[in-house]
Structure formats: C-alpha cells, structure tokens
Amino acid sequence: MLRNVFTKTLWDARRSLPAWAIGLAAVSTMYAAFYPSVRKSGNAMLANYPQALREAFNLQDIASPAGYLSSSVFGVLVPLLTVLFAVAAGTRAIAGEEEAGTLDLLLAHPVSRTRVVVQRFAAIAVCLAVLAGAVLLALLAVSGPAELDIPLGNLAAMVTHLALLGLCFAAFALALGAATGRRALVIAASAVVGVVAYLGDTFAPQVEGLEWLREVSPFHYYSGGEPLKHGLQLADAGILLAVSLLLVASGTLAFNRRDIGV
C-alpha cells in the first residue's frame, strides 16, 4: 500500500472521512427540515431587512425550495465545513507530513515527487466527492417530508459545485505546502484567502469600487450561477477545476525544485 500513495491517503482517512460525511449530512438534514415552517412567512419576515443584507446572504427568495437551500444549507455552514476539511487535507498532504518527518520516508521509496502530489490530490478529490455525495443523499432523504421540490439533477449540480469549491481550497493548501513545507504558513494563508474570498463574494459587491473582488472569489463560481435553480454551470465549474489544476501544477513544480526538511 505504501507504493500506492493514492490508496494510502484514502486508507489514512478511513476514520475521519465517515465522521465528516455524517456531520455534513446531519447539518444538511437539520437545515432542510425547517423549510416547511419557513415557506409561508419567509419572504414576509425578511421584508424589513436591508436589500444589501439580503443580497449578501442570498436571502431574496427563501420561500422557494431552491432559494431556501441556497441560503441555508449551501449558504454558510456546509461550504465552510467543506472548505475546512479541504484545507486540512491539503495542508496535511505535504507540509503536515514534512513537519512530522514522514515525508522523507515516503520519498525514500521508488515514487516520484510529482506522483506523490498528484495522487494525494486525487485522493482528496475522492474524499470531497464522498462528502458531496453524503450531502446529496441526506437532502434526497429529507426532500419528501420537507416538501423540497427540487430536481435531482439540480441537487447533484449543487453538490458538484460544493466539491469543486473544496477542491480549489485543497489545491491552494496543497500547493503552498508543497512549495514551502510550512504547515503554519499554509493554515494562516488559507484562512486569510478563505475570509477574503467569502467577503469578496458577499459584502464587497455592496461597496463601490470593490465589485471586482466577486469575480476572483471561488465562492462566486460556487453559487453565483444558482445551480439549484439552473443546474450545473459548466463555465463556473470549469473555472474552479482549472484553478485547482493550475495550483497543483505550480505546487508540483516548486516541490520538485526544493530540498525537503528532515
């Protein structure tokens, strides 16, 4: 198994991944179950909220199933947890193991650095797909009792965008870790980028002169095209995937050129 970095990475996640999947599924179910109580009075309840606040948190149409899930399940907590998992996995992939002193043991085997990065990234992608699948199954299970009339294709599109959002942040953490080998730096930088990206998508458009921040925020390409209403947004999904691959490629290049700390 040590020769196959991909399966080893998945094996190492055998305990944490189910816990994350169950947690995300539980959070999704909890929020979705409240829809019947929000449906009748949701829009009226928010009528007195400032328009800028409603736009920032995507609260314009919480009375519809798609609008409610966009602002509740897929608005803050579920994407935040997904990004946290992704950053943790990306940080651990290279920088974490290097600081723990196990990366040099892995590289002592007949495996190239490029292969290590690519297979670690592929394993993280599989983990994110599992988390997205858990959210999808949870929403399908509760959609009947919660009266969530949303096509399966649109739900699948939304969780695909969710997985790609996580993949983008995982790629950033992995690439920075591969380039520097410094776990603390990766965590700090990922936190800053995450906060700026979220604010860039939510509050920056309300400030004159900062509207452009939305266009460079991964969160914009995650939910800006409203996959729950319009299905998979190929351009947005393609941008998230392309950025992820570019980050991994740059991280791999830097990883191949530097010395590994012992």
N, C-alpha and C positions, 0 to 999 in steps of 0.2 A: 504493500500500500504506500510505502514511503516513496517509491519510484513514481507513483502517480499522484502528483500534487493536487489535482482536481478532487479525486475521491478522498484523499486525506483531509482536505479542507472541509468537505461535506461531513466526513466522519467526526471531525472535531466539533462540528456544530450540531451533533445529534441530540444534545440535551437542550441547548439554548434555543435552537430554531423552533421546536414544538412549543416552547413556552411563549416565545414571541408571537407565533401564529395564533395560539389560543388567546393571548392577550388582545391582539388586534381584532380577532373575530368577536371577542366579548365586547370590546368598546364599540365596534360597528353595530352589533346587535342592540346594545343598550340605546344608542342614539336613534337608530332606525325605529325602535319600538315606540318611541314617543311621537311619531308622526301623526297618528290619528288625533291626538289631543291638540296638536298644533295646526292641523289642516284648516279648521273652521275659522280660527281667530288670529292665525299667524300674521297675515299681512296687515290686518287692522291694528294689531298690537304694536307693530313696528312703524305705523304711520307717522308717529311723532318723532321718530329717530331722524337725526340729520341725514340728508341724502348722501353726503360724503362718507358717513359711517356705514350706511347700508351698502354702498358700492365697495368700500374697502373690505368688508367681511362677507360680501356676496349674499346680502340679505334681502334683495329686491323681491324675491318670489319664493318665500319659504312655504307657501301654502300648496305648491305643486310638489309631487314626489321628487322630481329631479332637482328642483330648487332647494328643497329641504335637505336632501342628502348632500348636495354640493356645499351647503353652508355648515352642516353639522358633521356628518361622517367624514367627508372629504375636504372640510374647510380648514381645520386646525390640528386636532389631536392625532388623527390617523396618519396624515402626511408627516407630522412632526415625529411620531414614533417610528415611522418608516425611515425617515432621514437619520434618526438617532441610531437605529440598527445598522444602516448602511455605513455611516461614518465610523461606528465602532468596528465593523467588519473590515472596512478599508484600512483603518489605522492598524489593526492587528495583523493584517496580511503581510506587511513588510516591516514597517517601523516597530510594531509591537514585538515581533519575533526577533528582530535585530537587537533591540534593547534587552530582551530576555536571554540572548545568547544562543538561541536555537537556529537562527537563520544560517549561520556558518556551517552548522551540522547538516542542514538540508542541502546546502550548496556543495558539500563535500561528496555528495552522491552524483552520479552521471546525469545531471539535469542542468540545463542552461538557465541563466537568469531570466531570459525572455520567457522561457517556458513556465518558470515559477510565477511570474507576474500574470501572464495570460491565463494560466489555469486557476490561479487564485481569483482573478477577476471573473472567470466563467463560473466558478463555484458560488461567488457572491451573487451573480445574476440568477443562478438557480434558486438560491435562498430567497431572494426578493420575489421571484416568481411564486414560490411556495407561500410567502406572506400574502401576496396579492390574491392567490387562489383561496386562501383562508378567508379573506375579507369577502370575496365573491360568494363563496359557499354560505357564509353567515348571512349575507344580505338576501340570497335566494331563499334561505330557510325562513327568514322573518318577513319576506315580502308579502306573503299571503295574509297572515294575521295583522300586519302593519299597514295593509292596503297600499303597498308601494307598486304602482302600476308602471314599471319601467322595463322596456325590452331587455332581454338577456344580452343582446349584442351591445347595448349601451352600457350596461353594468360591466361587461367584460372590457369594453374600451376604457372605462374609467379606471379600473384596477390595473390595466396595462399602462396607462399614463402614470399611475401611482408607482408601479415598479420601475418605470423609466426615470421618474424623479429620484427615487432612491439610488438607482444605478449611477446617475450623474454625480451625486454626492459621494457615493462609494468610490467612484473613479477619481474624484478630486483627492480624497483622503489617501487612496492607494498610491496615486501618482506623487503626491507630496511626500509621502512616507518613503517611497522608492527613491526619490531624489535626495532626501535629507537624512533618513533614518532616525528622525527625532520625533518620538511619539507625542510629547507635549506640544511641540510646534504644530503637528498635524491636527491635534484636537482643538487647539486655540484658533488656528486658521479656519478650520471647518466651521467652528461656532460663529466666527465673525462673518464668514461668507454666507452661512445659513440665515443669520439675522438680517444682514443687508439684503439678501435675495428676497426674503419674505417681506420686509418693509418696502422694498422696491416694487413689489407686485401689489401691495395693499395700500400703503399710505403715500408713497412717492407720487403716484398719478394725481393726487389731490393738491400737490404743491407745484406751483408754476415754475417751470424750468427743470423739474426733476422727472418729468413724464418718461424720459428716455430710459430710466432705470428699469421700468417694467419690461422693456424689450430685451434686456440682458439678464432677466431673472428666470431661473429654471421653473419657478412656480407659475410664471405666466404661461409657459408651454405645457405645464402640467394640467392646468384647469381653465386657462383663458379661452380655449375653444369650446368649452362646455361639452365634454364627451358624453355626459349623462343625457344630454338633450339631442346631440347631433352625431353621436357615435365617434369612432376612432378618428382623430385628427392626424392624418398622415404627415403633414408638414411639421406639426409640433412634435409628434413622436419621433420623427426623423431627426429633428434638431437635437433633442435630448440624447438620442442614441449616438449621433455624430459627435457631439461634445464629449460624451463619455469615452468613445473610442479614441478621440484625439488626446484626451487627458491621459489615458492608459498608454498610448503610444509615446507621448512625451516623457511620462514617468519611466517607461521601459528603457528609453534611450539614456536618460540620466542614470538609471540604476546600473546599466551596463558599463558606464564610464567611471564610476566612483568606487572607492575602497569600502569594504564592509567592516563596520566596527565589531570588535570581539569583546 
